[in-house]
Amino acid sequence: TSEAQLRDCFAQHCQVTGIVMKGSFSFINTAERNSAIDARSALSGADLCGGSLRINFAKETGRLGTSFDNGQSKHRSNGGGQPSYY
C-alpha cells in the first residue's frame, strides 16, 4: 500500500495532514478529531490493496495520558493534538 493510496482512502472521510509509513504500519495524522473518529468508523475492516484495514488511535504520549475523545470510545491522541491511525 502506498502513501497516495492511504491518503486517497482516508481523504474521503477526513483531512489528512501527514502520513508516516514504518514497516507494515502506517500512521495517518488528521486535522480534526470528529472527522478522524468518523473515518475510523467508516474504514475499519475495509479492504485496501487486498488487506483489511485495522485502525486504532495511537496511545497518548503527553504527560496527562488522557483519552483522545474523553472516554467516549477507545481512540487515543498522538500527543500532538492530532489522532493517528495504525
C-alpha positions as CSV (number, residue, x, y, z in Angstrom):
1,T,0.0,0.0,0.0
2,S,1.4,3.4,-1.0
3,E,1.1,6.7,0.8
4,A,-1.0,8.0,-2.1
5,Q,-3.4,5.1,-1.7
6,L,-3.8,5.7,2.0
7,R,-4.2,9.4,1.5
8,D,-7.0,8.8,-1.1
9,C,-8.7,6.3,1.1
10,F,-8.7,8.5,4.3
11,A,-9.3,11.8,2.5
12,Q,-12.9,10.6,1.7
13,H,-13.6,11.0,5.5
14,C,-11.1,13.4,7.0
15,Q,-8.4,16.0,6.2
16,V,-5.1,14.1,6.2
17,T,-2.3,16.3,7.4
18,G,0.5,13.7,7.2
19,I,1.4,10.1,6.8
20,V,4.3,8.1,8.2
21,M,4.9,4.6,7.0
22,K,7.1,2.2,9.1
23,G,7.3,-1.4,8.1
24,S,3.8,-2.8,8.0
25,F,2.3,0.1,10.0
26,S,1.1,3.4,8.7
27,F,0.3,6.5,10.8
28,I,-2.2,8.9,9.4
29,N,-2.5,12.3,11.1
30,T,-5.7,14.2,10.7
31,A,-6.8,17.8,11.2
32,E,-9.9,17.3,13.2
33,R,-10.9,14.9,16.0
34,N,-14.5,14.3,15.0
35,S,-13.7,13.5,11.3
36,A,-10.9,11.2,12.5
37,I,-13.4,9.3,14.6
38,D,-15.8,9.1,11.7
39,A,-13.1,7.9,9.4
40,R,-12.3,5.1,11.8
41,S,-15.9,4.1,12.0
42,A,-16.3,4.1,8.2
43,L,-13.0,2.4,7.3
44,S,-12.4,-0.2,10.0
45,G,-12.3,-3.6,8.3
46,A,-12.5,-2.0,4.8
47,D,-10.4,-3.7,2.0
48,L,-7.4,-1.7,0.8
49,C,-5.0,-3.4,-1.7
50,G,-6.2,-6.8,-0.7
51,G,-5.9,-6.4,3.0
52,S,-8.4,-5.4,5.8
53,L,-7.8,-2.1,7.5
54,R,-7.2,-2.3,11.2
55,I,-7.5,1.2,12.6
56,N,-6.6,2.3,16.1
57,F,-5.7,5.7,17.6
58,A,-2.1,5.9,18.8
59,K,-1.6,5.9,22.6
60,E,-1.3,9.3,24.4
61,T,2.3,10.3,24.8
62,G,1.6,13.5,26.7
63,R,2.0,13.8,30.5
64,L,-1.7,13.7,31.2
65,G,-2.4,10.4,29.4
66,T,-6.0,11.4,28.7
67,S,-8.0,9.7,26.0
68,F,-8.5,11.4,22.7
69,D,-12.2,11.6,22.8
70,N,-12.8,12.0,26.5
71,G,-13.7,8.3,27.2
72,Q,-16.5,8.0,24.6
73,S,-14.5,5.4,22.7
74,K,-11.2,3.6,22.6
75,H,-9.4,6.3,20.4
76,R,-6.2,7.9,21.6
77,S,-4.3,11.0,20.6
78,N,-0.7,11.0,19.5
79,G,0.1,13.8,22.0
80,G,0.3,16.5,19.3
81,G,-3.5,17.1,19.2
82,Q,-3.8,15.0,16.0
83,P,-5.1,11.5,16.0
84,S,-3.0,8.8,14.4
85,Y,-4.1,5.6,12.8
86,Y,-2.0,2.5,12.5
